[in-house]
Amino acid sequence: MGFGVSGSAAIIFLGVLVCTGTLYTAAAGSAEQLTDARHANDERILEQRNTDIDVASATYTGNESTSYTVNFQIENTGATTLSVNDTSVLLNNEYVDPSQFDVAEVDDDGTTDVWAPGQTLHLQYMTDEKPETVKVVTAYGVSDTNATVVN
């Protein structure tokens, strides 16, 4: 064997070595990203399982000639701390933007966004439609419905 064959073999071996190193780096990075995604998903599922709310009361005052003032009392009965701003409300199957609430208080504190377990969220909203149903949905997708809004 001359130098040409040995040199060619060395170049091919070096190319295989570089390709293998690149392939391993890409595969290891992908595997790490998949593992991180699985851990994040497991955390989200755990938070969802530990989340529970109860629409304790939904009342309104007013009549068709004026407008309706709707008051909601929602209790955080789960073990997860929730965000007031990440809580969605559907009134008569229509989304109510959190910025439209006249009152948004957690245990009489209107300055906080933290809604801890055992605390009650009080929301007040003005509407022109007679309220009939209310559905409250948390950031984790857990919801509770009160189908009988009382006067």
C-alpha positions in Angstrom: 0.0 0.0 0.0 1.3 3.3 -0.9 0.8 6.7 0.7 -2.2 7.4 -1.5 -4.2 4.5 -0.1 -3.2 5.2 3.5 -3.9 8.9 3.1 -7.3 8.2 1.6 -8.2 5.8 4.4 -7.1 8.4 7.0 -9.2 11.1 5.3 -12.3 8.9 5.1 -11.8 7.8 8.8 -11.5 11.5 9.8 -14.7 12.3 7.8 -16.6 9.5 9.5 -15.4 10.7 12.9 -16.5 14.3 12.3 -19.9 13.1 11.0 -20.4 10.9 14.0 -19.5 13.7 16.4 -22.0 16.1 14.6 -24.7 13.5 14.6 -24.2 12.7 18.3 -24.3 16.5 19.2 -27.6 16.9 17.3 -29.2 13.8 18.7 -28.1 14.7 22.3 -29.5 18.2 21.9 -32.8 16.9 20.6 -33.1 14.3 23.4 -32.5 17.0 26.0 -35.2 19.3 24.5 -37.6 16.4 24.5 -36.8 15.6 28.1 -37.3 19.2 29.1 -40.7 19.3 27.2 -41.8 16.2 29.0 -40.9 17.6 32.4 -42.7 20.9 31.6 -45.8 18.9 30.5 -45.7 16.8 33.6 -45.6 20.0 35.8 -48.5 21.5 33.9 -50.6 18.3 34.3 -49.8 18.2 38.1 -50.8 21.9 38.4 -54.0 21.1 36.5 -54.8 18.2 38.8 -54.3 20.3 41.9 -56.5 23.1 40.6 -60.2 23.4 41.5 -62.6 26.3 41.8 -66.2 26.7 42.9 -68.5 29.5 41.7 -70.1 30.0 45.1 -72.6 32.6 44.0 -73.6 34.6 41.0 -76.1 37.3 41.6 -77.4 40.4 39.7 -79.3 43.5 40.4 -81.0 45.8 37.9 -83.6 45.4 35.1 -84.1 45.7 31.4 -84.7 49.5 31.5 -81.3 50.2 33.1 -78.4 47.7 33.2 -77.5 44.7 35.2 -74.8 44.6 37.9 -73.5 41.1 38.2 -71.5 39.9 41.2 -69.5 36.6 41.3 -68.0 34.9 44.3 -65.5 32.2 43.2 -63.6 30.1 45.7 -60.2 28.6 45.0 -60.8 25.1 46.5 -57.7 23.5 45.0 -54.1 23.5 46.1 -52.7 25.7 43.3 -52.2 29.4 43.5 -53.9 31.1 40.6 -53.7 34.4 38.8 -56.6 36.8 38.7 -55.6 38.1 35.3 -55.3 34.6 33.9 -58.9 33.8 34.9 -61.5 33.9 32.2 -65.2 34.5 32.6 -68.0 33.6 30.1 -71.2 35.4 30.8 -74.1 34.1 28.8 -71.5 32.2 26.7 -69.7 35.5 25.8 -66.2 36.2 26.9 -65.7 39.0 29.4 -62.4 40.7 29.2 -60.8 41.0 32.7 -60.1 44.7 32.2 -63.9 45.3 32.0 -64.6 44.2 35.5 -65.6 47.1 37.8 -64.3 45.1 40.8 -61.8 42.3 40.9 -60.8 41.6 44.5 -59.2 38.6 46.3 -60.5 38.6 49.9 -61.2 42.4 49.7 -57.8 43.2 48.2 -58.1 44.8 44.8 -54.4 45.3 44.3 -53.2 41.7 44.1 -53.1 39.3 41.2 -52.4 36.3 43.5 -55.4 34.1 44.2 -54.2 31.5 46.8 -56.0 28.3 47.9 -58.8 29.0 50.3 -59.3 32.6 49.1 -62.4 34.0 47.4 -62.3 36.1 44.2 -65.1 38.7 44.0 -65.8 40.0 40.5 -68.4 42.7 39.6 -69.4 43.5 36.0 -72.0 45.8 34.3 -73.9 44.4 31.4 -77.0 45.3 29.2 -78.0 41.6 28.9 -79.9 39.7 31.6 -77.3 37.3 33.1 -78.3 33.7 33.0 -75.2 31.5 33.0 -71.6 32.1 34.1 -68.6 30.0 33.5 -65.2 30.7 35.1 -62.1 29.1 33.6 -58.6 29.2 35.2 -55.3 29.4 33.3 -55.0 25.6 33.6 -58.3 25.0 31.9 -60.2 24.0 35.0 -63.7 25.5 35.1 -66.9 25.7 37.0 -70.3 26.8 35.8 -73.2 28.4 37.6 -76.2 27.9 35.4 -78.6 29.8 37.6 -77.6 33.4 38.1 -80.1 34.7 40.7 -81.6 38.1 41.3 
